Amino acid sequence: MPPLLRALRPKQWAKNALVIAAPFAAGQLFTGSVLVATLSAFVCFCMAASAVYLVNDVRDAPKDRLHPDKQRRPIASGAVSPTLAVTVAVVLAAGALALAWFTRPALLGVLVVYLGLQVLYVVGLKDIPVLDIAVVASGFLLRALAGGAATGIAISEWFLLVAGFGSLFVVAGKRYGELVTMRSLEGAEVGTTRSALTAYTPEYLRFVWTVAAAVTVIVYGLWVITVPRQSTTATLLSLVPFALALLEYARTIDTGGGGEPEEAILRNPVLLLLGLAWVATLGATLYR
C-alpha cells in the first residue's frame, strides 16, 4: 500500500468492529436504522483511530527506529513527513467528529472522550505504568460503548463489565507480547521503545490477564443466564465457545503473540471458528 495509507494502519480497523457488540447483544443489529448508525460509528472510529496513530507515530518516530518491526512504519522510515501526517490527522479527527454529531450527539460525546484520552496517552500517560494499560483498555471499551451511543440502545451493567475486563485481558496480553519481544532481542533494552515496559514483569502481566479473563468469563456466564430475552439452551451453550476463545487467545499470549491483537485474532483459524460458533449460539436466541 502507499506509505500514507499504511500510516493509517487499516489492519487495525478490525478492532473497530467492537461497535457492533451492543446492537448485536440487544438483538437489534439488523434493524435498518440501527445498522446504518452502527456502520456510521464504525467509520467514525476508523477515522479517529487513524488520526491518533498518525500523531502517535510522529511523536514516537525516534523510538520506533530502534524497534525491529516499528522501524518500518512510514513515518519512522521517512516515507511520510511529520507535517503531512499531522495535517491528515487533523482532517480525519474533524471529519470523525462531524460524522458523529450527524449520527447522534451521544456518539460525539463518546468520540470526544476517546480522542481526549488518546491525546493524553500520546503526550504522557503511555509512560506511566498501569495507567498506560488502563487507557488502551478504555479505547476498546469506548468502541463497544459507541455502538450503544450511536443507536440509542441502553448499555447494561453486565455488558460494561464483560467489555471492560475483556479489554483489560487483551491489553495485558499486548504488553506481555511487547515485553517478550524486546527481551528476545540481543543487546536491546526493554525500555527503549516503551519506557513503561521497564515497570512490568512477565509474572505481573500474566497475573493481570488471568484475573481479567476469569472475571470476563464469570460475568458473561451470569449475563447469559439473565439475558433480556428468555434464555435458551443455545444461549447457555454460547458460554462454551466464549470461554474456549479466551483460553485459545491466552495460549497465543503465552507464546508472545499478543503484541498485535487484531493480527493475532485474524490469523488464528481456531479463534475465528470459535467466534463464529459464539455468534451462532448467542444469535439463535437474540434473533429467533
HELIX and SHEET records of a PDB file:
HELIX    1   1 PRO A    3  ALA A    7  1                                   5    
HELIX    2   2 PRO A   10  ILE A   20  5                                  11    
HELIX    3   3 ALA A   21  ALA A   25  1                                   5    
HELIX    4   4 GLY A   32  ASP A   64  1                                  33    
HELIX    5   5 LYS A   70  ARG A   72  5                                   3    
HELIX    6   6 PRO A   74  SER A   77  1                                   4    
HELIX    7   7 PRO A   82  THR A  103  1                                  22    
HELIX    8   8 PRO A  105  VAL A  123  1                                  19    
HELIX    9   9 LEU A  125  ASP A  127  5                                   3    
HELIX   10  10 LEU A  131  THR A  151  1                                  21    
HELIX   11  11 GLU A  157  SER A  184  1                                  28    
HELIX   12  12 VAL A  190  THR A  192  5                                   3    
HELIX   13  13 SER A  195  ALA A  199  5                                   5    
HELIX   14  14 PRO A  202  ILE A  225  1                                  24    
HELIX   15  15 THR A  233  LEU A  237  1                                   5    
HELIX   16  16 LEU A  239  ASP A  254  1                                  16    
HELIX   17  17 PRO A  261  LEU A  266  1                                   6    
HELIX   18  18 PRO A  269  LEU A  286  1                                  18    
END                                                                             
